[in-house]
Amino acid sequence: MFKSAVSVQAWEKAAQSVRAPLGTLRSRAEKSATASSTLPGAPDGKYVVLQYDTVFENKAAAVETLTLTQDRDGHWRVAGYFIK
């Protein structure tokens, strides 16, 4: 689903524009891992939402959220990445 919605080039550009200003990663600690079969705006399926408390060079307190989905082939793939 994610691959069909966003090209590799668009994903790389968007990720770089958000991530680069934060500077070097200083630390990352798992905050939570939540399994779900539903997510807002996504079809029903198998999901895991991972959250990390993260410290960057230019942002002392951030929360990274990584959403994984299990594809039909059984492999887990990234469906979203956000930083607050």
MODELLER restraints for C-alpha pairs under 7 A, 6 or more apart:
rsr = mdl.restraints
at = mdl.atoms
rsr.add(forms.Gaussian(group=physical.xy_distance, feature=features.Distance(at['CA:2:A'], at['CA:79:A']), mean=5.38, stdev=0.5))
rsr.add(forms.Gaussian(group=physical.xy_distance, feature=features.Distance(at['CA:22:A'], at['CA:56:A']), mean=5.81, stdev=0.5))
rsr.add(forms.Gaussian(group=physical.xy_distance, feature=features.Distance(at['CA:22:A'], at['CA:57:A']), mean=6.28, stdev=0.5))
rsr.add(forms.Gaussian(group=physical.xy_distance, feature=features.Distance(at['CA:22:A'], at['CA:58:A']), mean=4.86, stdev=0.5))
rsr.add(forms.Gaussian(group=physical.xy_distance, feature=features.Distance(at['CA:22:A'], at['CA:59:A']), mean=5.89, stdev=0.5))
rsr.add(forms.Gaussian(group=physical.xy_distance, feature=features.Distance(at['CA:23:A'], at['CA:56:A']), mean=5.95, stdev=0.5))
rsr.add(forms.Gaussian(group=physical.xy_distance, feature=features.Distance(at['CA:23:A'], at['CA:57:A']), mean=4.93, stdev=0.5))
rsr.add(forms.Gaussian(group=physical.xy_distance, feature=features.Distance(at['CA:23:A'], at['CA:58:A']), mean=5.56, stdev=0.5))
rsr.add(forms.Gaussian(group=physical.xy_distance, feature=features.Distance(at['CA:24:A'], at['CA:56:A']), mean=5.61, stdev=0.5))
rsr.add(forms.Gaussian(group=physical.xy_distance, feature=features.Distance(at['CA:24:A'], at['CA:57:A']), mean=5.08, stdev=0.5))
rsr.add(forms.Gaussian(group=physical.xy_distance, feature=features.Distance(at['CA:25:A'], at['CA:55:A']), mean=6.36, stdev=0.5))
rsr.add(forms.Gaussian(group=physical.xy_distance, feature=features.Distance(at['CA:25:A'], at['CA:56:A']), mean=4.52, stdev=0.5))
rsr.add(forms.Gaussian(group=physical.xy_distance, feature=features.Distance(at['CA:25:A'], at['CA:57:A']), mean=6.27, stdev=0.5))
rsr.add(forms.Gaussian(group=physical.xy_distance, feature=features.Distance(at['CA:26:A'], at['CA:55:A']), mean=5.28, stdev=0.5))
rsr.add(forms.Gaussian(group=physical.xy_distance, feature=features.Distance(at['CA:26:A'], at['CA:56:A']), mean=5.12, stdev=0.5))
rsr.add(forms.Gaussian(group=physical.xy_distance, feature=features.Distance(at['CA:26:A'], at['CA:57:A']), mean=6.30, stdev=0.5))
rsr.add(forms.Gaussian(group=physical.xy_distance, feature=features.Distance(at['CA:27:A'], at['CA:54:A']), mean=5.65, stdev=0.5))
rsr.add(forms.Gaussian(group=physical.xy_distance, feature=features.Distance(at['CA:27:A'], at['CA:55:A']), mean=5.14, stdev=0.5))
rsr.add(forms.Gaussian(group=physical.xy_distance, feature=features.Distance(at['CA:28:A'], at['CA:52:A']), mean=6.17, stdev=0.5))
rsr.add(forms.Gaussian(group=physical.xy_distance, feature=features.Distance(at['CA:28:A'], at['CA:53:A']), mean=5.75, stdev=0.5))
rsr.add(forms.Gaussian(group=physical.xy_distance, feature=features.Distance(at['CA:28:A'], at['CA:54:A']), mean=4.37, stdev=0.5))
rsr.add(forms.Gaussian(group=physical.xy_distance, feature=features.Distance(at['CA:28:A'], at['CA:55:A']), mean=6.46, stdev=0.5))
rsr.add(forms.Gaussian(group=physical.xy_distance, feature=features.Distance(at['CA:29:A'], at['CA:52:A']), mean=5.36, stdev=0.5))
rsr.add(forms.Gaussian(group=physical.xy_distance, feature=features.Distance(at['CA:29:A'], at['CA:53:A']), mean=5.29, stdev=0.5))
rsr.add(forms.Gaussian(group=physical.xy_distance, feature=features.Distance(at['CA:29:A'], at['CA:54:A']), mean=6.47, stdev=0.5))
rsr.add(forms.Gaussian(group=physical.xy_distance, feature=features.Distance(at['CA:30:A'], at['CA:51:A']), mean=6.15, stdev=0.5))
rsr.add(forms.Gaussian(group=physical.xy_distance, feature=features.Distance(at['CA:30:A'], at['CA:52:A']), mean=4.40, stdev=0.5))
rsr.add(forms.Gaussian(group=physical.xy_distance, feature=features.Distance(at['CA:30:A'], at['CA:53:A']), mean=6.37, stdev=0.5))
rsr.add(forms.Gaussian(group=physical.xy_distance, feature=features.Distance(at['CA:31:A'], at['CA:51:A']), mean=5.25, stdev=0.5))
rsr.add(forms.Gaussian(group=physical.xy_distance, feature=features.Distance(at['CA:31:A'], at['CA:52:A']), mean=4.79, stdev=0.5))
rsr.add(forms.Gaussian(group=physical.xy_distance, feature=features.Distance(at['CA:31:A'], at['CA:53:A']), mean=5.93, stdev=0.5))
rsr.add(forms.Gaussian(group=physical.xy_distance, feature=features.Distance(at['CA:32:A'], at['CA:50:A']), mean=5.76, stdev=0.5))
rsr.add(forms.Gaussian(group=physical.xy_distance, feature=features.Distance(at['CA:32:A'], at['CA:51:A']), mean=5.15, stdev=0.5))
rsr.add(forms.Gaussian(group=physical.xy_distance, feature=features.Distance(at['CA:32:A'], at['CA:52:A']), mean=6.98, stdev=0.5))
rsr.add(forms.Gaussian(group=physical.xy_distance, feature=features.Distance(at['CA:33:A'], at['CA:48:A']), mean=6.64, stdev=0.5))
rsr.add(forms.Gaussian(group=physical.xy_distance, feature=features.Distance(at['CA:33:A'], at['CA:49:A']), mean=5.66, stdev=0.5))
rsr.add(forms.Gaussian(group=physical.xy_distance, feature=features.Distance(at['CA:33:A'], at['CA:50:A']), mean=4.49, stdev=0.5))
rsr.add(forms.Gaussian(group=physical.xy_distance, feature=features.Distance(at['CA:33:A'], at['CA:51:A']), mean=6.46, stdev=0.5))
rsr.add(forms.Gaussian(group=physical.xy_distance, feature=features.Distance(at['CA:34:A'], at['CA:48:A']), mean=5.45, stdev=0.5))
rsr.add(forms.Gaussian(group=physical.xy_distance, feature=features.Distance(at['CA:34:A'], at['CA:49:A']), mean=5.16, stdev=0.5))
rsr.add(forms.Gaussian(group=physical.xy_distance, feature=features.Distance(at['CA:34:A'], at['CA:50:A']), mean=6.54, stdev=0.5))
rsr.add(forms.Gaussian(group=physical.xy_distance, feature=features.Distance(at['CA:35:A'], at['CA:47:A']), mean=5.68, stdev=0.5))
rsr.add(forms.Gaussian(group=physical.xy_distance, feature=features.Distance(at['CA:35:A'], at['CA:48:A']), mean=4.37, stdev=0.5))
rsr.add(forms.Gaussian(group=physical.xy_distance, feature=features.Distance(at['CA:35:A'], at['CA:49:A']), mean=6.45, stdev=0.5))
rsr.add(forms.Gaussian(group=physical.xy_distance, feature=features.Distance(at['CA:36:A'], at['CA:46:A']), mean=6.22, stdev=0.5))
rsr.add(forms.Gaussian(group=physical.xy_distance, feature=features.Distance(at['CA:36:A'], at['CA:47:A']), mean=5.16, stdev=0.5))
rsr.add(forms.Gaussian(group=physical.xy_distance, feature=features.Distance(at['CA:36:A'], at['CA:48:A']), mean=6.17, stdev=0.5))
rsr.add(forms.Gaussian(group=physical.xy_distance, feature=features.Distance(at['CA:37:A'], at['CA:44:A']), mean=5.62, stdev=0.5))
rsr.add(forms.Gaussian(group=physical.xy_distance, feature=features.Distance(at['CA:37:A'], at['CA:45:A']), mean=4.95, stdev=0.5))
rsr.add(forms.Gaussian(group=physical.xy_distance, feature=features.Distance(at['CA:37:A'], at['CA:46:A']), mean=4.91, stdev=0.5))
rsr.add(forms.Gaussian(group=physical.xy_distance, feature=features.Distance(at['CA:37:A'], at['CA:47:A']), mean=5.95, stdev=0.5))
rsr.add(forms.Gaussian(group=physical.xy_distance, feature=features.Distance(at['CA:38:A'], at['CA:44:A']), mean=4.91, stdev=0.5))
rsr.add(forms.Gaussian(group=physical.xy_distance, feature=features.Distance(at['CA:38:A'], at['CA:45:A']), mean=6.38, stdev=0.5))
rsr.add(forms.Gaussian(group=physical.xy_distance, feature=features.Distance(at['CA:46:A'], at['CA:69:A']), mean=5.71, stdev=0.5))
rsr.add(forms.Gaussian(group=physical.xy_distance, feature=features.Distance(at['CA:46:A'], at['CA:70:A']), mean=5.50, stdev=0.5))
rsr.add(forms.Gaussian(group=physical.xy_distance, feature=features.Distance(at['CA:47:A'], at['CA:67:A']), mean=6.93, stdev=0.5))
rsr.add(forms.Gaussian(group=physical.xy_distance, feature=features.Distance(at['CA:47:A'], at['CA:68:A']), mean=5.56, stdev=0.5))
rsr.add(forms.Gaussian(group=physical.xy_distance, feature=features.Distance(at['CA:47:A'], at['CA:69:A']), mean=4.50, stdev=0.5))
rsr.add(forms.Gaussian(group=physical.xy_distance, feature=features.Distance(at['CA:47:A'], at['CA:70:A']), mean=6.50, stdev=0.5))
rsr.add(forms.Gaussian(group=physical.xy_distance, feature=features.Distance(at['CA:48:A'], at['CA:67:A']), mean=5.85, stdev=0.5))
rsr.add(forms.Gaussian(group=physical.xy_distance, feature=features.Distance(at['CA:48:A'], at['CA:68:A']), mean=5.21, stdev=0.5))
rsr.add(forms.Gaussian(group=physical.xy_distance, feature=features.Distance(at['CA:48:A'], at['CA:69:A']), mean=6.55, stdev=0.5))
rsr.add(forms.Gaussian(group=physical.xy_distance, feature=features.Distance(at['CA:49:A'], at['CA:65:A']), mean=6.87, stdev=0.5))
rsr.add(forms.Gaussian(group=physical.xy_distance, feature=features.Distance(at['CA:49:A'], at['CA:66:A']), mean=5.84, stdev=0.5))
rsr.add(forms.Gaussian(group=physical.xy_distance, feature=features.Distance(at['CA:49:A'], at['CA:67:A']), mean=4.52, stdev=0.5))
rsr.add(forms.Gaussian(group=physical.xy_distance, feature=features.Distance(at['CA:49:A'], at['CA:68:A']), mean=6.39, stdev=0.5))
rsr.add(forms.Gaussian(group=physical.xy_distance, feature=features.Distance(at['CA:50:A'], at['CA:65:A']), mean=5.68, stdev=0.5))
rsr.add(forms.Gaussian(group=physical.xy_distance, feature=features.Distance(at['CA:50:A'], at['CA:66:A']), mean=5.13, stdev=0.5))
rsr.add(forms.Gaussian(group=physical.xy_distance, feature=features.Distance(at['CA:50:A'], at['CA:67:A']), mean=6.27, stdev=0.5))
rsr.add(forms.Gaussian(group=physical.xy_distance, feature=features.Distance(at['CA:51:A'], at['CA:63:A']), mean=6.60, stdev=0.5))
rsr.add(forms.Gaussian(group=physical.xy_distance, feature=features.Distance(at['CA:51:A'], at['CA:64:A']), mean=5.59, stdev=0.5))
rsr.add(forms.Gaussian(group=physical.xy_distance, feature=features.Distance(at['CA:51:A'], at['CA:65:A']), mean=4.55, stdev=0.5))
rsr.add(forms.Gaussian(group=physical.xy_distance, feature=features.Distance(at['CA:51:A'], at['CA:66:A']), mean=6.41, stdev=0.5))
rsr.add(forms.Gaussian(group=physical.xy_distance, feature=features.Distance(at['CA:52:A'], at['CA:63:A']), mean=5.54, stdev=0.5))
rsr.add(forms.Gaussian(group=physical.xy_distance, feature=features.Distance(at['CA:52:A'], at['CA:64:A']), mean=5.15, stdev=0.5))
rsr.add(forms.Gaussian(group=physical.xy_distance, feature=features.Distance(at['CA:52:A'], at['CA:65:A']), mean=6.59, stdev=0.5))
rsr.add(forms.Gaussian(group=physical.xy_distance, feature=features.Distance(at['CA:53:A'], at['CA:62:A']), mean=5.99, stdev=0.5))
rsr.add(forms.Gaussian(group=physical.xy_distance, feature=features.Distance(at['CA:53:A'], at['CA:63:A']), mean=4.86, stdev=0.5))
rsr.add(forms.Gaussian(group=physical.xy_distance, feature=features.Distance(at['CA:53:A'], at['CA:64:A']), mean=6.66, stdev=0.5))
rsr.add(forms.Gaussian(group=physical.xy_distance, feature=features.Distance(at['CA:54:A'], at['CA:61:A']), mean=6.18, stdev=0.5))
rsr.add(forms.Gaussian(group=physical.xy_distance, feature=features.Distance(at['CA:54:A'], at['CA:62:A']), mean=5.09, stdev=0.5))
rsr.add(forms.Gaussian(group=physical.xy_distance, feature=features.Distance(at['CA:54:A'], at['CA:63:A']), mean=5.80, stdev=0.5))
rsr.add(forms.Gaussian(group=physical.xy_distance, feature=features.Distance(at['CA:54:A'], at['CA:64:A']), mean=6.70, stdev=0.5))
rsr.add(forms.Gaussian(group=physical.xy_distance, feature=features.Distance(at['CA:55:A'], at['CA:61:A']), mean=5.42, stdev=0.5))
rsr.add(forms.Gaussian(group=physical.xy_distance, feature=features.Distance(at['CA:55:A'], at['CA:62:A']), mean=6.17, stdev=0.5))
rsr.add(forms.Gaussian(group=physical.xy_distance, feature=features.Distance(at['CA:62:A'], at['CA:83:A']), mean=6.68, stdev=0.5))
rsr.add(forms.Gaussian(group=physical.xy_distance, feature=features.Distance(at['CA:62:A'], at['CA:84:A']), mean=5.51, stdev=0.5))
rsr.add(forms.Gaussian(group=physical.xy_distance, feature=features.Distance(at['CA:63:A'], at['CA:83:A']), mean=5.73, stdev=0.5))
rsr.add(forms.Gaussian(group=physical.xy_distance, feature=features.Distance(at['CA:63:A'], at['CA:84:A']), mean=5.23, stdev=0.5))
rsr.add(forms.Gaussian(group=physical.xy_distance, feature=features.Distance(at['CA:64:A'], at['CA:82:A']), mean=5.73, stdev=0.5))
rsr.add(forms.Gaussian(group=physical.xy_distance, feature=features.Distance(at['CA:64:A'], at['CA:83:A']), mean=4.51, stdev=0.5))
rsr.add(forms.Gaussian(group=physical.xy_distance, feature=features.Distance(at['CA:64:A'], at['CA:84:A']), mean=6.52, stdev=0.5))
rsr.add(forms.Gaussian(group=physical.xy_distance, feature=features.Distance(at['CA:65:A'], at['CA:81:A']), mean=5.63, stdev=0.5))
rsr.add(forms.Gaussian(group=physical.xy_distance, feature=features.Distance(at['CA:65:A'], at['CA:82:A']), mean=5.11, stdev=0.5))
rsr.add(forms.Gaussian(group=physical.xy_distance, feature=features.Distance(at['CA:65:A'], at['CA:83:A']), mean=6.33, stdev=0.5))
rsr.add(forms.Gaussian(group=physical.xy_distance, feature=features.Distance(at['CA:66:A'], at['CA:80:A']), mean=5.77, stdev=0.5))
rsr.add(forms.Gaussian(group=physical.xy_distance, feature=features.Distance(at['CA:66:A'], at['CA:81:A']), mean=4.61, stdev=0.5))
rsr.add(forms.Gaussian(group=physical.xy_distance, feature=features.Distance(at['CA:66:A'], at['CA:82:A']), mean=6.64, stdev=0.5))
rsr.add(forms.Gaussian(group=physical.xy_distance, feature=features.Distance(at['CA:67:A'], at['CA:78:A']), mean=5.95, stdev=0.5))
rsr.add(forms.Gaussian(group=physical.xy_distance, feature=features.Distance(at['CA:67:A'], at['CA:79:A']), mean=5.37, stdev=0.5))
rsr.add(forms.Gaussian(group=physical.xy_distance, feature=features.Distance(at['CA:67:A'], at['CA:80:A']), mean=4.93, stdev=0.5))
rsr.add(forms.Gaussian(group=physical.xy_distance, feature=features.Distance(at['CA:67:A'], at['CA:81:A']), mean=6.38, stdev=0.5))
rsr.add(forms.Gaussian(group=physical.xy_distance, feature=features.Distance(at['CA:68:A'], at['CA:76:A']), mean=6.14, stdev=0.5))
rsr.add(forms.Gaussian(group=physical.xy_distance, feature=features.Distance(at['CA:68:A'], at['CA:77:A']), mean=5.33, stdev=0.5))
rsr.add(forms.Gaussian(group=physical.xy_distance, feature=features.Distance(at['CA:68:A'], at['CA:78:A']), mean=4.50, stdev=0.5))
rsr.add(forms.Gaussian(group=physical.xy_distance, feature=features.Distance(at['CA:68:A'], at['CA:79:A']), mean=5.27, stdev=0.5))
rsr.add(forms.Gaussian(group=physical.xy_distance, feature=features.Distance(at['CA:69:A'], at['CA:76:A']), mean=5.45, stdev=0.5))
rsr.add(forms.Gaussian(group=physical.xy_distance, feature=features.Distance(at['CA:69:A'], at['CA:77:A']), mean=5.46, stdev=0.5))
rsr.add(forms.Gaussian(group=physical.xy_distance, feature=features.Distance(at['CA:69:A'], at['CA:78:A']), mean=6.39, stdev=0.5))
rsr.add(forms.Gaussian(group=physical.xy_distance, feature=features.Distance(at['CA:69:A'], at['CA:79:A']), mean=6.05, stdev=0.5))
rsr.add(forms.Gaussian(group=physical.xy_distance, feature=features.Distance(at['CA:70:A'], at['CA:76:A']), mean=4.34, stdev=0.5))
rsr.add(forms.Gaussian(group=physical.xy_distance, feature=features.Distance(at['CA:70:A'], at['CA:77:A']), mean=6.32, stdev=0.5))
